[in-house]
Amino acid sequence: MTSAFLDLLGPTLLQSGPPRTDILAGKKVLLYFSAHWCGPCRGFTPTLATYYTKLQKQLNFEIVFVSSDSDDEAFAEYFGSMPWLALPYAERDRKETLSTKFNVQGIPTLVVLDEDGAVITTNARGKISSDPDGLAFPYVPKTFRQIAKAH
């Protein structure tokens, strides 16, 4: 794990499958702020799982679930439906720090970070829903000049 992600996410992430120490190295990282109790989250998670399963290796990214669940049991049940990594539920202080750092106002929120942990976008949820083939990944926001040229 690069030092930027180690500082951001801590030394331990939960994962299904065999442990891999290089899991975030050289990849874009998507932070998925979500919770089991959230209807829109439960609606989006299968879409994101399909996207992940189909494109994760090709587009070289990893997802880390950052839970807003109210207890460890709900977290474990919800995380069990996800094919990616998760910040451990016990890391509540780190979860709050991440929510503040990325100005998470509601869930689900999907933040895309580059390989060094710099923010590409904090609004990838809608982009993934409208781009199921990942053609515009990693969803770098257009500049004012690019938007003006398009009109």
C-alpha positions as CSV (number, residue, x, y, z in Angstrom):
1,M,0.0,0.0,0.0
2,T,1.4,3.4,-0.9
3,S,2.1,5.8,2.0
4,A,-0.7,8.1,0.8
5,F,-3.2,5.4,1.2
6,L,-1.6,4.0,4.4
7,D,-2.0,7.5,5.9
8,L,-5.6,7.8,4.6
9,L,-7.0,4.4,5.2
10,G,-4.7,2.9,7.9
11,P,-2.7,-0.4,7.9
12,T,-5.7,-2.8,7.7
13,L,-8.4,-3.3,5.2
14,L,-10.9,-6.1,5.1
15,Q,-11.1,-8.2,2.0
16,S,-12.6,-11.4,0.7
17,G,-10.1,-13.9,-0.7
18,P,-6.5,-14.3,0.1
19,P,-4.7,-11.3,1.6
20,R,-2.6,-9.2,-0.7
21,T,-0.3,-6.5,0.6
22,D,0.0,-4.6,-2.8
23,I,-3.7,-4.4,-3.3
24,L,-3.9,-0.5,-3.7
25,A,-0.4,0.0,-5.2
26,G,-0.5,1.7,-8.6
27,K,-4.3,1.8,-8.7
28,K,-7.0,4.4,-8.6
29,V,-9.0,4.0,-5.4
30,L,-12.8,4.5,-5.1
31,L,-14.1,5.2,-1.6
32,Y,-17.7,4.0,-1.3
33,F,-19.5,5.7,1.5
34,S,-22.6,3.6,2.1
35,A,-24.7,1.8,4.7
36,H,-27.1,-1.2,4.9
37,W,-30.0,0.9,6.2
38,C,-29.8,3.3,3.2
39,G,-32.3,2.4,0.5
40,P,-30.5,4.3,-2.3
41,C,-27.2,2.6,-1.2
42,R,-28.8,-0.9,-1.4
43,G,-30.1,0.1,-4.9
44,F,-26.7,1.3,-6.1
45,T,-24.5,-1.4,-4.6
46,P,-25.5,-4.1,-7.2
47,T,-24.8,-1.6,-10.0
48,L,-21.4,-0.9,-8.5
49,A,-20.6,-4.6,-8.0
50,T,-21.4,-5.3,-11.6
51,Y,-19.1,-2.4,-12.7
52,Y,-16.4,-3.7,-10.4
53,T,-16.6,-7.3,-11.5
54,K,-16.6,-6.3,-15.2
55,L,-14.0,-3.5,-15.2
56,Q,-11.8,-3.6,-12.1
57,K,-8.8,-5.3,-13.7
58,Q,-9.1,-3.6,-17.1
59,L,-9.4,-0.1,-15.5
60,N,-6.9,-0.8,-12.7
61,F,-8.9,0.4,-9.7
62,E,-10.0,-0.9,-6.3
63,I,-13.0,0.0,-4.1
64,V,-12.9,0.5,-0.4
65,F,-16.3,0.4,1.4
66,V,-16.5,3.1,4.2
67,S,-19.5,2.1,6.3
68,S,-22.1,4.4,7.9
69,D,-23.8,1.4,9.4
70,S,-25.0,1.7,13.0
71,D,-23.4,-1.6,14.3
72,D,-20.8,-4.2,13.4
73,E,-23.5,-6.8,12.6
74,A,-25.2,-4.6,9.9
75,F,-21.8,-3.7,8.5
76,A,-20.8,-7.4,8.3
77,E,-24.0,-8.4,6.6
78,Y,-23.8,-5.6,4.0
79,F,-20.1,-6.0,3.4
80,G,-20.8,-9.7,2.7
81,S,-22.6,-8.7,-0.5
82,M,-19.6,-6.7,-1.8
83,P,-16.6,-8.1,-3.8
84,W,-14.2,-5.3,-2.8
85,L,-12.3,-4.1,0.3
86,A,-13.6,-2.3,3.4
87,L,-12.4,-0.1,6.1
88,P,-12.9,-2.1,9.3
89,Y,-16.1,-1.1,11.1
90,A,-14.1,-0.5,14.3
91,E,-12.3,2.4,12.6
92,R,-15.1,4.9,13.4
93,D,-12.7,7.8,14.0
94,R,-11.0,7.2,10.6
95,K,-14.4,6.9,8.9
96,E,-15.4,10.3,10.4
97,T,-12.1,11.8,9.2
98,L,-12.7,10.5,5.7
99,S,-16.2,11.8,5.6
100,T,-15.0,15.2,6.7
101,K,-12.0,15.2,4.4
102,F,-14.1,14.4,1.3
103,N,-17.1,16.5,2.4
104,V,-19.6,13.6,2.4
105,Q,-23.0,15.2,2.8
106,G,-25.1,12.1,2.2
107,I,-24.8,8.5,1.1
108,P,-24.2,6.8,-1.2
109,T,-21.2,8.8,-2.1
110,L,-18.4,7.5,-4.4
111,V,-15.0,9.3,-4.3
112,V,-12.3,8.6,-6.9
113,L,-8.7,9.1,-5.9
114,D,-5.7,8.8,-8.2
115,E,-2.7,6.5,-7.5
116,D,-1.2,9.0,-5.0
117,G,-4.4,9.6,-3.1
118,A,-5.3,12.9,-4.7
119,V,-9.0,13.6,-5.4
120,I,-10.2,13.1,-9.0
121,T,-13.9,13.5,-8.2
122,T,-16.2,13.2,-5.2
123,N,-19.2,12.6,-7.4
124,A,-18.6,9.3,-9.3
125,R,-21.9,7.6,-8.3
126,G,-24.0,9.1,-11.1
127,K,-21.1,8.8,-13.6
128,I,-20.9,5.0,-13.0
129,S,-24.7,4.6,-13.4
130,S,-24.6,6.4,-16.7
131,D,-21.3,4.9,-17.9
132,P,-21.6,1.1,-17.2
133,D,-18.7,0.3,-19.6
134,G,-16.3,2.7,-17.9
135,L,-15.5,4.7,-21.1
136,A,-15.1,8.0,-19.2
137,F,-13.3,6.5,-16.2
138,P,-11.8,8.0,-13.9
139,Y,-14.4,10.8,-14.4
140,V,-12.1,13.8,-14.3
141,P,-14.4,16.8,-14.0
142,K,-14.4,19.0,-17.1
143,T,-12.8,22.5,-16.9
144,F,-14.9,25.6,-17.5
145,R,-13.1,26.0,-20.8
146,Q,-14.0,22.4,-21.9
147,I,-17.6,22.9,-21.0
148,A,-17.8,26.3,-22.8
149,K,-16.3,24.7,-26.0
150,A,-19.0,22.0,-26.0
151,H,-21.7,24.7,-26.3
